Amino acid sequence: MSNTLLTIDMITRECLRLAHEKASFIGTINRQFDDSFGDSGAKIGDTLRIRYPSQYTRRTGSRVMDVQDSVQISTALTVATQDGVDMRFNSRELALDLDEFSQIHLEPAMASLISNIAADVLRGCTVSTYNFAGTAGTSVSSLTAPGAGRTRLNQNLAPKDQNRRVQFDSGTMASIVSGTAAYFNPSNAISEQYREGLVARTAMADYYENERVWAMPNATSVTLSTAKMNGYVSTLGQTSLNITTFTGPAVTVGQKFTMASIFDVHPETKQSYAQLKQFTVVSSVNVSTYLISPGIFISGARQNVAGAGATTSTQAIRPL
């Protein structure tokens, strides 16, 4: 009786199964736009334009009509990188049992591939995300910092659904679980459908252990004394910041900071929150000019800051 050789389809399906289990972070990312790429008969190339939600201001009073322009802005989602692990098999190896073949070849290959992709994505997300919770340089050992992160999500109107996840390295997770064991008891929500690394669900989020979590030295020795905005943008994106006085090492891309008197606001009512608006450095133009995110809007439907500092005047800025 001749051997039945493994086929490319069988190997591919097994690779996807292993990838799904190991993608504790990548697997939690919103993938609603996946089907837009490579759609037969309607191919869009490597770039998809995604519209931001429309925003409007409220009219008060019953006699005066105040028609607003419907302004739609978008961002681009680009498939810019292809990753893989290339290998060659002979007929003897293809004659192996699928489980044996997976253990010998596919398991280490997919572990390396997913680990490196996850590390790249985690670093990119950390650098570009401007909302920060906790204290820079202080280890997380309780649910206080995750609770502060939950508050940030709520204040920015993130859906209160089952799609919130927290990623910690095993050292941090051990500290949290040790200090809050009562919150991390097993529950029937944990089943085989969950990915590798899931610890438990508590405080409206799934908690995962992930050794690929990226930590950035936040340059606390940098003194960013004063800064001045180079005007404000009219669409979502970045705006430039002139640092007129600063000492210490160069500012790190990913540096989180606030500016005195510039407060965060509720996305719909535009009422000021008690905390200052947070920003992050996304790139540098030169030694004193940096591009930051988010872009600043001081009025209108997309207003995202409030306070006396929301002008082109010089402001004291503070690294987080």
C-alpha positions as CSV (number, residue, x, y, z in Angstrom):
1,M,0.0,0.0,0.0
2,S,1.5,3.3,-1.0
3,N,1.9,6.3,1.3
4,T,-0.6,9.1,1.3
5,L,1.4,12.3,1.0
6,L,0.5,15.5,2.8
7,T,-0.9,18.2,0.5
8,I,-0.3,21.9,0.5
9,D,-3.9,22.5,1.5
10,M,-3.5,20.3,4.6
11,I,-0.2,22.0,5.6
12,T,-1.7,25.4,5.1
13,R,-4.8,24.6,7.2
14,E,-2.6,23.3,10.0
15,C,-0.4,26.4,9.8
16,L,-3.5,28.6,10.2
17,R,-4.7,26.5,13.2
18,L,-1.3,26.9,15.0
19,A,-1.3,30.6,14.1
20,H,-4.7,31.1,15.6
21,E,-3.7,29.5,18.9
22,K,-0.5,31.5,19.2
23,A,-1.8,34.9,18.1
24,S,-2.8,36.1,21.6
25,F,-2.5,39.8,20.6
26,I,-2.9,39.8,16.8
27,G,-6.0,37.6,17.1
28,T,-7.7,40.2,19.2
29,I,-7.3,43.0,16.6
30,N,-10.4,44.1,14.7
31,R,-10.4,42.4,11.3
32,Q,-13.6,43.7,9.8
33,F,-11.8,45.0,6.7
34,D,-10.0,41.8,5.8
35,D,-12.5,40.9,3.1
36,S,-11.9,44.2,1.3
37,F,-8.6,43.1,0.1
38,G,-8.3,40.5,-2.7
39,D,-12.0,40.5,-3.4
40,S,-12.4,38.8,-6.8
41,G,-13.8,41.2,-9.4
42,A,-13.4,44.2,-7.1
43,K,-9.8,44.3,-6.2
44,I,-8.6,47.6,-4.5
45,G,-4.9,47.0,-4.6
46,D,-2.9,47.3,-1.3
47,T,-4.7,50.4,0.2
48,L,-8.1,50.8,1.7
49,R,-9.6,54.2,2.7
50,I,-11.5,54.0,5.9
51,R,-14.0,56.8,6.8
52,Y,-13.9,58.3,10.3
53,P,-17.4,58.6,11.9
54,S,-19.2,61.9,11.1
55,Q,-19.5,64.3,13.9
56,Y,-21.9,67.2,14.4
57,T,-22.7,69.9,17.0
58,R,-26.0,70.4,18.7
59,R,-28.4,73.2,18.0
60,T,-30.4,74.7,20.8
61,G,-33.7,76.6,20.4
62,S,-36.7,75.9,18.3
63,R,-36.8,78.9,15.9
64,V,-33.3,79.1,14.3
65,M,-32.1,76.5,11.8
66,D,-28.3,75.9,11.8
67,V,-27.5,73.6,8.9
68,Q,-24.0,72.0,9.2
69,D,-21.9,70.7,6.4
70,S,-21.4,67.0,6.5
71,V,-17.6,66.7,6.4
72,Q,-16.2,63.2,5.9
73,I,-12.5,62.5,6.5
74,S,-10.7,59.2,6.1
75,T,-7.5,57.4,6.8
76,A,-5.6,54.8,4.8
77,L,-5.1,51.1,5.7
78,T,-2.3,49.8,3.6
79,V,-1.0,46.2,3.3
80,A,2.7,47.2,3.2
81,T,4.5,44.2,4.5
82,Q,4.5,40.5,3.8
83,D,6.0,38.1,6.4
84,G,6.7,34.4,6.1
85,V,8.9,31.4,7.0
86,D,10.2,29.6,3.9
87,M,11.1,25.9,4.0
88,R,11.5,22.9,1.7
89,F,10.2,19.3,2.2
90,N,11.0,16.1,0.5
91,S,8.7,13.2,-0.2
92,R,9.7,11.3,2.9
93,E,8.8,14.2,5.2
94,L,5.5,14.7,3.3
95,A,4.7,11.0,4.1
96,L,4.7,11.7,7.8
97,D,1.5,11.8,9.9
98,L,0.1,15.3,10.0
99,D,0.5,15.6,13.8
100,E,4.1,14.5,13.6
101,F,4.9,16.8,10.7
102,S,3.3,19.7,12.6
103,Q,5.3,19.0,15.7
104,I,8.6,18.7,13.8
105,H,8.3,21.5,11.3
106,L,5.2,23.7,11.5
107,E,5.1,24.4,15.3
108,P,8.5,26.1,15.5
109,A,8.0,27.9,12.2
110,M,4.7,29.4,13.2
111,A,5.9,30.2,16.7
112,S,8.8,32.3,15.2
113,L,6.5,33.9,12.6
114,I,3.7,34.9,14.9
115,S,6.1,36.0,17.7
116,N,7.9,38.5,15.4
117,I,4.8,39.8,13.8
118,A,3.2,40.3,17.3
119,A,6.3,42.1,18.5
120,D,6.3,44.5,15.5
121,V,2.6,45.3,15.9
122,L,2.7,45.7,19.7
123,R,5.6,48.2,19.3
124,G,3.8,50.1,16.6
125,C,0.6,50.3,18.7
126,T,2.5,51.4,21.8
127,V,4.3,54.2,19.9
128,S,1.3,55.6,18.1
129,T,-1.2,55.4,21.0
130,Y,-1.4,58.7,22.9
131,N,-3.7,57.7,25.8
132,F,-1.6,56.5,28.8
133,A,-2.7,55.0,32.1
134,G,-0.6,54.3,35.2
135,T,2.7,55.8,36.2
136,A,5.7,55.7,33.9
137,G,8.6,53.7,35.4
138,T,6.3,52.1,38.0
139,S,5.5,48.4,37.8
140,V,1.9,47.4,37.6
141,S,0.9,45.2,40.6
142,S,-2.8,45.8,41.0
143,L,-5.9,46.5,39.0
144,T,-5.5,50.2,39.5
145,A,-3.7,50.9,36.2
146,P,-6.0,48.6,34.1
147,G,-8.9,50.4,35.8
148,A,-7.5,53.7,34.7
149,G,-7.2,52.3,31.2
150,R,-10.8,51.2,31.3
151,T,-11.7,54.8,32.3
152,R,-9.9,56.2,29.3
153,L,-11.7,53.8,27.0
154,N,-15.1,54.8,28.5
155,Q,-14.3,58.5,28.3
156,N,-13.5,58.1,24.6
157,L,-16.8,56.2,24.1
158,A,-15.2,52.8,23.3
159,P,-17.9,50.1,23.1
160,K,-18.5,48.4,26.4
161,D,-18.7,45.0,24.8
162,Q,-16.8,41.7,25.1
163,N,-13.9,42.9,22.9
164,R,-11.6,44.5,25.5
165,R,-8.3,42.7,26.1
166,V,-5.3,43.4,28.4
167,Q,-1.8,42.1,27.5
168,F,0.9,41.8,30.2
169,D,4.2,40.0,30.4
170,S,4.3,37.1,32.8
171,G,6.2,39.0,35.5
172,T,3.6,41.8,35.6
173,M,0.8,39.2,35.4
174,A,2.2,37.3,38.4
175,S,2.3,40.5,40.4
176,I,-1.3,41.4,39.5
177,V,-2.7,37.9,40.2
178,S,-0.8,37.6,43.5
179,G,-2.3,40.9,44.7
180,T,-5.8,40.3,43.4
181,A,-6.3,36.6,43.4
182,A,-10.0,36.9,44.3
183,Y,-10.6,38.5,40.9
184,F,-8.9,35.8,38.9
185,N,-10.8,32.7,39.8
186,P,-11.5,30.3,36.9
187,S,-14.9,30.8,35.2
188,N,-16.9,29.1,32.6
189,A,-15.9,31.8,30.2
190,I,-12.5,30.1,29.8
191,S,-12.8,27.4,27.2
192,E,-10.8,25.8,24.4
193,Q,-12.0,28.5,22.0
194,Y,-9.7,31.0,23.7
195,R,-6.2,31.6,22.5
196,E,-2.9,30.7,24.2
197,G,-2.0,32.9,27.1
198,L,-5.5,33.7,28.4
199,V,-5.5,34.0,32.2
200,A,-9.0,35.1,33.1
201,R,-11.6,37.8,32.5
202,T,-12.3,40.5,35.1
203,A,-13.1,44.2,35.1
204,M,-14.7,44.1,31.6
205,A,-11.6,42.6,29.9
206,D,-9.8,39.4,29.0
207,Y,-6.3,39.3,30.5
208,Y,-3.5,37.6,28.5
209,E,0.1,36.8,29.3
210,N,2.4,37.9,26.4
211,E,6.2,38.0,26.5
212,R,6.2,40.2,23.4
213,V,4.8,43.2,25.1
214,W,7.0,46.2,24.3
215,A,8.3,48.6,27.0
216,M,9.6,52.0,26.1
217,P,11.9,54.1,28.3
218,N,9.8,57.2,28.5
219,A,12.8,59.6,28.8
220,T,11.7,61.0,32.2
221,S,15.1,62.8,32.4
222,V,14.0,65.0,29.5
223,T,12.7,68.4,30.6
224,L,10.3,69.7,27.9
225,S,9.9,73.2,29.3
226,T,7.8,75.1,26.8
227,A,6.3,74.4,23.4
228,K,4.3,76.2,20.8
229,M,1.9,74.8,18.2
230,N,2.6,75.6,14.6
231,G,-1.1,76.3,13.9
232,Y,-3.9,73.7,13.9
233,V,-4.9,71.2,11.3
234,S,-8.4,71.1,9.7
235,T,-8.5,67.3,9.2
236,L,-7.5,64.4,11.4
237,G,-3.8,63.7,11.5
238,Q,-0.7,65.1,13.0
239,T,0.3,68.6,13.8
240,S,3.8,70.0,14.5
241,L,5.1,71.1,17.9
242,N,8.0,73.5,18.5
243,I,9.9,72.8,21.7
244,T,11.3,76.2,22.5
245,T,13.2,75.2,25.6
246,F,14.3,71.7,26.5
247,T,17.3,70.0,28.1
248,G,18.5,66.5,28.3
249,P,18.6,63.8,25.6
250,A,16.6,63.9,22.4
251,V,12.8,63.3,22.6
252,T,11.9,59.7,22.0
253,V,9.4,58.7,19.3
254,G,6.5,57.4,21.4
255,Q,7.0,59.9,24.2
256,K,3.7,60.6,25.9
257,F,3.2,64.1,27.3
258,T,0.6,66.7,28.3
259,M,0.5,70.5,27.8
260,A,-0.5,72.8,30.6
261,S,-4.1,74.1,30.4
262,I,-5.1,71.9,27.4
263,F,-7.7,69.5,28.7
264,D,-9.4,66.5,27.2
265,V,-13.1,66.7,26.3
266,H,-16.1,64.4,25.9
267,P,-16.2,63.5,22.2
268,E,-19.9,64.4,21.9
269,T,-20.8,67.1,24.4
270,K,-17.4,68.8,24.2
271,Q,-17.5,69.3,28.0
272,S,-14.0,69.4,29.5
273,Y,-12.7,66.5,31.5
274,A,-10.7,67.0,34.6
275,Q,-7.5,65.5,33.1
276,L,-5.1,67.2,30.6
277,K,-5.2,66.0,27.0
278,Q,-2.5,63.4,26.3
279,F,-0.3,63.4,23.1
280,T,2.4,61.2,21.7
281,V,5.4,62.0,19.5
282,V,5.1,60.1,16.2
283,S,8.2,61.5,14.5
284,S,10.7,64.3,14.5
285,V,11.3,67.0,11.9
286,N,14.4,68.4,13.5
287,V,15.9,68.9,17.0
288,S,13.1,71.3,18.0
289,T,10.1,70.4,15.9
290,Y,8.1,67.2,16.3
291,L,5.0,65.7,14.8
292,I,2.4,64.7,17.4
293,S,-0.8,62.8,17.5
294,P,-3.7,63.4,17.8
295,G,-4.3,66.5,15.7
296,I,-5.7,69.4,17.8
297,F,-9.2,70.8,17.2
298,I,-10.1,73.8,19.3
299,S,-13.8,74.1,18.1
300,G,-16.5,72.6,15.9
301,A,-17.8,69.1,15.6
302,R,-14.4,67.5,16.0
303,Q,-13.2,69.6,18.9
304,N,-11.0,67.4,21.1
305,V,-9.4,69.9,23.5
306,A,-10.6,72.7,25.9
307,G,-9.0,75.3,28.1
308,A,-7.1,78.5,28.0
309,G,-4.1,76.7,26.5
310,A,-5.9,75.8,23.3
311,T,-4.3,78.6,21.4
312,T,-1.1,79.2,19.6
313,S,0.5,80.6,22.8
314,T,3.5,79.0,24.4
315,Q,2.6,76.2,26.8
316,A,4.6,74.2,29.5
317,I,4.7,70.6,28.6
318,R,5.3,67.6,30.8
319,P,6.4,64.1,29.9
320,L,4.3,61.3,31.4
